[in-house]
């Protein structure tokens, strides 16, 4: 990427910023530094102020709107507002996941029907729902990026139903990539190693997971938010123009290890 601003002139929507430690925020910062104009969602009034303060660092007029991704009506309303700002969308970041706390504490066998339904609706189907509304605005092609984790491919203690939902998310990116390829819209996942985020606090024994990466990953660490941001820029840029349907591991190399 020789261009100092590889995303200059591009417009993106960012779903999933909760606070300054959010992976979504790290990617949003990197996108903005690379030249992209951004539009944000926020989930409920409780998080609105956080997102307002963070988005405000890009300027006073950065658009942000409420959007609960479990509501088709709110998604419709969000993208109607997006269309009032721009007639062309280039980028979409999906960094949204949720499972009830109790579903991330015991064993997977104990998963309730409601926990299974909720986690898949919010963590996986929402990518499809957002893509449905974003694609009509991606008239010049585009890049859709979702955030995953290794628990989609291998069993991680206490990750439970979220791992199954992330597997659904990764499969969804492949099917969307196949559908949207003819329109030159690429769909990829970043599978990040453990990062201290608000969501991570809900996983039992998260610190043990982080220490395990420090002991066993080839780089003896997981990853930093800023590194995930740069991967986000790469996947959004022409440098990844021939890549779609992929899951890129940014995890200190942990994924290659058997023992």
TAGIVEN-V251265 format. One record per backbone hydrogen bond with DSSP energy under -0.5 kcal/mol. CO is the residue of the C=O (numbers start at 1). NH is the residue of the N-H. If there is no record, write none. Layout:
BEGIN
co->CO nh->NH
co->CO nh->NH
END
This chain:
BEGIN
co->3 nh->6
co->5 nh->8
co->7 nh->10
co->10 nh->37
co->11 nh->90
co->11 nh->91
co->12 nh->39
co->13 nh->15
co->13 nh->93
co->14 nh->16
co->14 nh->41
co->15 nh->95
co->19 nh->22
co->22 nh->26
co->23 nh->27
co->24 nh->28
co->25 nh->29
co->26 nh->30
co->27 nh->31
co->28 nh->32
co->29 nh->33
co->30 nh->34
co->31 nh->36
co->32 nh->35
co->34 nh->7
co->35 nh->9
co->37 nh->12
co->39 nh->14
co->40 nh->65
co->42 nh->44
co->42 nh->67
co->43 nh->47
co->44 nh->47
co->44 nh->48
co->45 nh->49
co->47 nh->51
co->48 nh->52
co->49 nh->53
co->50 nh->54
co->51 nh->55
co->52 nh->56
co->54 nh->57
co->55 nh->58
co->56 nh->59
co->59 nh->62
co->63 nh->40
co->65 nh->42
co->67 nh->69
co->68 nh->71
co->70 nh->72
co->71 nh->75
co->72 nh->76
co->73 nh->77
co->74 nh->78
co->75 nh->79
co->76 nh->80
co->77 nh->81
co->78 nh->82
co->79 nh->83
co->80 nh->84
co->81 nh->84
co->81 nh->85
co->82 nh->85
co->82 nh->86
co->90 nh->143
co->91 nh->13
co->92 nh->94
co->92 nh->145
co->93 nh->15
co->93 nh->95
co->94 nh->147
co->100 nh->103
co->101 nh->104
co->102 nh->105
co->102 nh->106
co->103 nh->161
co->104 nh->204
co->107 nh->110
co->108 nh->111
co->112 nh->116
co->113 nh->117
co->114 nh->118
co->115 nh->119
co->116 nh->120
co->117 nh->121
co->118 nh->122
co->119 nh->123
co->120 nh->124
co->120 nh->125
co->121 nh->126
co->124 nh->127
co->124 nh->128
co->125 nh->128
co->125 nh->129
co->126 nh->130
co->127 nh->131
co->128 nh->132
co->129 nh->133
co->130 nh->134
co->131 nh->135
co->132 nh->136
co->134 nh->137
co->134 nh->138
co->135 nh->138
co->137 nh->89
co->137 nh->139
co->138 nh->141
co->141 nh->140
co->142 nh->186
co->143 nh->92
co->144 nh->188
co->145 nh->94
co->146 nh->190
co->148 nh->192
co->149 nh->152
co->150 nh->153
co->150 nh->154
co->156 nh->159
co->156 nh->160
co->159 nh->162
co->159 nh->163
co->160 nh->163
co->160 nh->164
co->161 nh->165
co->162 nh->166
co->163 nh->167
co->164 nh->168
co->165 nh->169
co->166 nh->170
co->167 nh->171
co->168 nh->172
co->169 nh->173
co->170 nh->174
co->171 nh->175
co->172 nh->176
co->173 nh->177
co->174 nh->178
co->175 nh->179
co->176 nh->180
co->177 nh->181
co->180 nh->183
co->180 nh->185
co->181 nh->184
co->184 nh->142
co->184 nh->186
co->186 nh->144
co->187 nh->245
co->188 nh->146
co->189 nh->191
co->189 nh->248
co->190 nh->148
co->190 nh->192
co->191 nh->250
co->194 nh->223
co->195 nh->197
co->197 nh->201
co->199 nh->202
co->200 nh->203
co->202 nh->204
co->203 nh->206
co->205 nh->209
co->206 nh->210
co->207 nh->211
co->208 nh->212
co->209 nh->213
co->210 nh->214
co->211 nh->215
co->212 nh->216
co->213 nh->217
co->217 nh->220
co->224 nh->227
co->224 nh->228
co->225 nh->229
co->226 nh->230
co->227 nh->231
co->228 nh->232
co->229 nh->233
co->230 nh->234
co->231 nh->235
co->232 nh->236
co->233 nh->237
co->234 nh->237
co->234 nh->240
co->237 nh->240
co->238 nh->241
co->240 nh->243
co->242 nh->244
co->246 nh->189
co->246 nh->248
co->247 nh->249
co->248 nh->191
co->248 nh->250
co->250 nh->193
co->251 nh->254
co->252 nh->219
co->253 nh->256
co->254 nh->257
END
